Amino acid sequence: MASLALRLIVGLGNPGPEYALTRHNAGFWFADALARQYDGKFRSQRRFQGELAKIRVGNEDIEIFKPLTFMNRGGLALKSLLDYREIDLAQVLVAHDELDLPVGVVRLKFGGGAGGHNGLKDLIAHLGDQFWRFRFGVGHPGNKDEVLDYVLRRAPAEEEDQIIARVGDAIAIFPTLLEKGAEHVMNQLHRTNPAPAADESEPEA
């Protein structure tokens, strides 16, 4: 099985305590949990408008980046970091909340559209779409006009627990992703986190 060479993990979220527990910060939750798991410490990087932590997973040295530009302006911050580090976009994995997956589901994906996610829209606008994603399902309010308010609110306790559990699943499977590759992990996540086919659809932005 082919391994996956990742050099940078990016968590998407909004800075500030008022946003810390909102659905839109699931990417930050993953970034923070991954850093804790491997004793990484985030340090402010004004040059890149964010925070960076360094971890070692097996034999791999990996950095974790949290842009602190607010969700819809992270593209330039990430671009400046990739250019400086000379990191190829295909070596990047972005963790984010996903409206088009039900709560309690996590999926790994490469490329594709933004699906209405403003953070992904900005990344794609500045960098293209050829990066990996961990998509943490937060469900959909059912009405497009309610989406912004929905993602900027805290989920009910039961749903929040499910999202956190899926973050834990992604942390647990992360070494396998590096060692055995994406296809193995995709198959494993589909087995352990099944979702109806209709919920897997992703409208293009």
C-alpha positions in Angstrom: 0.0 0.0 0.0 1.3 3.5 -0.9 2.1 5.8 2.0 0.9 9.4 2.0 3.6 12.1 2.2 2.0 14.9 4.2 4.1 17.9 5.4 1.4 20.3 6.6 -1.9 19.9 8.4 -4.2 23.0 8.3 -7.1 23.4 10.7 -9.8 25.9 9.6 -11.7 28.0 12.2 -12.2 31.5 13.5 -10.0 33.0 16.2 -11.3 34.2 19.5 -13.1 32.6 22.5 -16.6 33.6 21.1 -16.0 31.1 18.2 -14.0 28.4 19.9 -17.0 26.0 20.5 -18.9 26.7 17.3 -19.5 24.1 14.6 -17.3 26.1 12.2 -14.3 25.5 14.4 -14.2 21.7 14.0 -11.0 22.1 11.9 -9.3 24.0 14.8 -10.5 21.2 17.2 -8.7 18.6 15.0 -5.5 20.7 14.8 -5.4 21.3 18.6 -6.1 17.6 19.3 -3.4 16.4 16.8 -0.9 18.8 18.4 -1.8 17.5 21.9 -1.5 13.9 20.8 2.1 14.4 19.7 3.2 17.0 22.2 3.3 19.9 19.7 3.1 23.5 21.0 1.5 26.2 18.9 3.5 29.4 18.5 2.4 32.6 17.0 3.8 33.3 13.5 3.0 36.9 12.5 4.7 36.4 9.2 2.1 33.8 8.2 -0.8 35.3 10.1 -1.4 32.2 12.2 0.0 29.7 14.6 2.3 26.8 13.9 3.1 23.6 15.8 5.7 21.0 14.9 5.1 17.2 15.6 6.8 14.0 14.8 4.6 11.0 13.8 6.6 7.8 13.3 9.5 8.9 11.2 7.7 11.9 9.7 8.2 15.6 10.7 4.9 17.5 10.2 3.7 21.0 10.9 0.2 22.0 12.0 -1.1 25.4 10.9 -4.0 27.4 12.2 -4.7 30.6 10.2 -5.9 33.4 12.4 -7.2 35.6 9.6 -10.9 34.5 10.1 -12.4 31.8 8.0 -12.9 33.6 4.7 -9.4 35.1 4.4 -7.0 32.2 5.1 -5.9 31.6 1.5 -3.2 34.2 1.4 -1.9 33.2 4.9 -1.6 29.6 3.8 0.0 30.6 0.4 2.7 32.6 2.1 3.5 29.6 4.4 3.6 27.1 1.5 5.8 29.4 -0.6 8.2 30.0 2.2 8.5 26.3 3.2 8.4 25.2 -0.5 5.6 22.8 0.3 3.6 21.3 -2.6 -0.2 21.7 -2.2 -0.7 17.9 -2.6 1.3 17.5 0.7 -1.3 19.5 2.6 -4.3 18.2 4.5 -7.0 20.6 5.5 -9.4 19.8 8.4 -12.8 21.5 8.3 -16.5 21.3 9.2 -18.7 19.9 6.5 -22.4 20.8 6.1 -23.0 18.1 3.5 -22.2 15.3 5.8 -24.4 14.3 8.7 -23.2 14.7 12.3 -21.2 11.7 13.4 -19.4 11.2 10.0 -15.8 12.0 9.0 -14.5 11.5 5.5 -11.1 11.9 3.8 -11.1 13.4 0.3 -8.7 14.9 -2.3 -9.6 17.9 -4.4 -13.0 19.1 -5.5 -15.1 22.1 -4.9 -15.8 24.2 -1.7 -19.4 23.0 -1.2 -20.3 26.4 0.0 -17.6 26.5 2.7 -16.2 30.0 2.8 -12.8 28.9 4.2 -12.4 26.4 1.4 -13.5 28.9 -1.2 -10.7 31.3 -0.2 -8.1 28.5 -0.1 -9.1 27.3 -3.6 -9.2 30.9 -4.9 -5.5 31.4 -4.0 -4.1 27.9 -4.3 -6.3 25.6 -6.3 -8.1 22.6 -5.0 -5.5 19.9 -5.2 -5.1 19.2 -1.4 -6.4 16.6 1.0 -9.3 17.2 3.4 -10.6 15.7 6.6 -14.3 16.6 6.4 -16.1 16.5 9.8 -19.9 16.3 9.4 -21.9 18.9 11.3 -25.2 18.4 9.5 -27.2 21.1 7.6 -30.0 23.4 9.0 -32.1 22.6 6.0 -32.4 26.1 4.8 -29.5 27.9 3.0 -30.5 31.2 4.6 -29.8 29.7 8.0 -26.3 28.3 7.3 -24.2 31.2 8.6 -26.0 31.4 11.9 -26.0 27.6 12.1 -22.2 27.1 11.7 -21.5 30.0 14.0 -23.5 28.5 16.9 -22.5 25.7 19.2 -24.0 22.4 18.5 -26.3 20.6 21.0 -24.3 18.5 23.5 -25.1 15.2 21.9 -24.1 16.4 18.4 -21.0 18.1 19.8 -19.9 14.9 21.4 -20.3 13.1 18.1 -18.2 15.6 16.3 -15.5 15.4 19.0 -15.6 11.6 18.7 -15.0 11.8 15.0 -12.1 14.2 15.6 -10.7 11.4 17.9 -11.2 8.8 15.1 -9.3 11.0 12.7 -6.4 11.4 15.2 -6.3 7.7 15.8 -6.2 6.8 12.1 -3.7 9.6 11.2 -0.5 7.4 11.6 -2.2 4.8 9.3 -2.8 7.5 6.7 0.9 8.3 6.6 1.9 4.6 6.6 -0.7 2.9 4.5 -2.1 5.7 2.4 -5.4 7.4 1.6 -7.3 4.5 0.0 -6.8 2.3 3.1 -8.1 5.1 5.4 -11.0 6.0 3.1 -12.2 2.4 3.1 -11.8 2.2 6.9 -13.7 5.4 7.5 -16.5 4.2 5.3 -16.7 1.0 7.3 -16.6 2.6 10.7 -18.6 5.7 9.9 -21.3 4.7 7.4 -23.6 7.3 6.0 -26.5 7.1 3.5 -25.4 7.6 -0.1 -27.6 10.7 -0.3 -25.7 12.4 2.5 -22.4 12.0 0.6 -23.4 14.4 -2.2 -21.4 17.6 -2.4 -22.8 20.5 -4.4 -20.1 22.4 -6.2 -19.5 26.0 -5.1 
